[in-house]
């Protein structure tokens, strides 16, 4: 993300790397850690002066991507930034809670 501030990016319209996801892949086995680290990196990269709505959108988006842990810390920070934005996404939060509960029960 820091590179985006220093360099121009372009869209590459071809696959540069392909892999197969399966239950025993490193991505699958380390998904929780990958999601947690992604949230840390993205939140750290948020500019201090980012508009409240954008901050709420990003924080809530990070929370909703977590499929194994209830990231209420991210949801609360999103609500502090823009409570109306979070309130408008209560149905998505309810669905997310069900997904996390199902995944935790499964395993």
C-alpha positions as CSV (number, residue, x, y, z in Angstrom):
1,X,0.0,0.0,0.0
2,X,2.9,2.3,0.6
3,X,4.0,1.7,-2.9
4,X,0.7,3.0,-4.2
5,X,1.6,6.4,-2.8
6,X,4.9,6.4,-4.7
7,X,4.3,4.6,-7.9
8,X,1.7,4.3,-10.7
9,X,-0.1,1.1,-11.0
10,X,-1.7,-0.4,-14.1
11,X,-4.1,-3.2,-14.7
12,X,-2.7,-6.5,-16.0
13,X,-5.3,-8.4,-17.8
14,X,-3.7,-11.9,-17.6
15,X,-3.2,-14.4,-14.8
16,X,0.3,-14.1,-13.4
17,X,-0.1,-16.8,-10.8
18,X,-2.6,-19.6,-10.3
19,X,-3.1,-21.8,-7.4
20,X,-5.7,-24.3,-6.2
21,X,-7.4,-23.7,-2.9
22,X,-8.2,-26.8,-0.9
23,X,-8.8,-27.6,2.8
24,X,-5.2,-28.5,3.4
25,X,-3.5,-25.6,1.6
26,X,-1.4,-23.1,3.6
27,X,-4.0,-20.4,2.7
28,X,-6.8,-22.5,4.3
29,X,-4.8,-23.6,7.3
30,X,-3.6,-20.1,8.1
31,X,-6.7,-18.1,7.1
32,X,-7.3,-16.7,10.5
33,X,-3.8,-15.3,10.8
34,X,-3.8,-14.0,7.3
35,X,-7.1,-12.1,8.0
36,X,-5.8,-10.7,11.2
37,X,-2.6,-9.5,9.7
38,X,-4.4,-8.0,6.7
39,X,-6.7,-6.0,9.0
40,X,-3.6,-4.7,10.9
41,X,-1.8,-3.6,7.8
42,X,-4.8,-1.9,6.2
43,X,-5.7,-0.1,9.4
44,X,-2.2,1.1,9.9
45,X,-2.1,2.4,6.3
46,X,-5.2,4.5,6.8
47,X,-4.3,8.2,6.7
48,X,-5.1,9.9,10.0
49,X,-7.2,12.5,8.2
50,X,-9.3,10.0,6.3
51,X,-12.9,11.0,6.1
52,X,-15.1,9.3,8.8
53,X,-17.3,7.6,6.2
54,X,-14.3,6.1,4.4
55,X,-12.7,5.0,7.7
56,X,-16.0,3.3,8.7
57,X,-16.4,1.7,5.3
58,X,-12.9,0.2,5.4
59,X,-13.0,-1.0,9.1
60,X,-16.4,-2.6,8.6
61,X,-15.3,-4.2,5.4
62,X,-12.3,-5.7,7.2
63,X,-14.6,-7.1,9.9
64,X,-17.0,-8.6,7.4
65,X,-14.1,-10.4,5.7
66,X,-13.2,-12.3,8.8
67,X,-14.9,-15.7,8.6
68,X,-13.6,-17.2,11.8
69,X,-13.5,-14.5,14.4
70,X,-16.0,-11.9,15.5
71,X,-14.1,-8.7,15.0
72,X,-16.2,-6.6,17.2
73,X,-13.2,-4.3,17.8
74,X,-13.3,-3.3,14.1
75,X,-17.1,-2.9,14.1
76,X,-16.9,-0.7,17.2
77,X,-14.2,1.5,15.6
78,X,-16.2,1.7,12.4
79,X,-19.3,2.8,14.5
80,X,-17.2,5.4,16.3
81,X,-16.2,6.8,12.9
82,X,-19.7,6.8,11.3
83,X,-22.5,5.2,13.3
84,X,-25.0,5.8,10.5
85,X,-22.9,3.9,8.0
86,X,-22.7,0.9,10.4
87,X,-26.4,1.0,11.2
88,X,-27.2,0.9,7.5
89,X,-25.2,-2.3,7.3
90,X,-26.9,-4.2,10.2
91,X,-28.3,-6.9,7.9
92,X,-24.8,-7.6,6.6
93,X,-23.5,-7.7,10.2
94,X,-26.3,-10.2,11.1
95,X,-25.4,-12.5,8.2
96,X,-21.7,-12.2,9.0
97,X,-22.4,-13.2,12.6
98,X,-24.1,-16.4,11.4
99,X,-21.2,-17.2,9.1
100,X,-18.7,-16.8,11.9
101,X,-20.8,-18.9,14.3
102,X,-21.2,-21.7,11.7
103,X,-17.5,-21.7,11.0
104,X,-16.6,-21.8,14.6
105,X,-18.9,-24.6,15.3
106,X,-17.6,-26.6,12.3
107,X,-14.2,-26.3,13.4
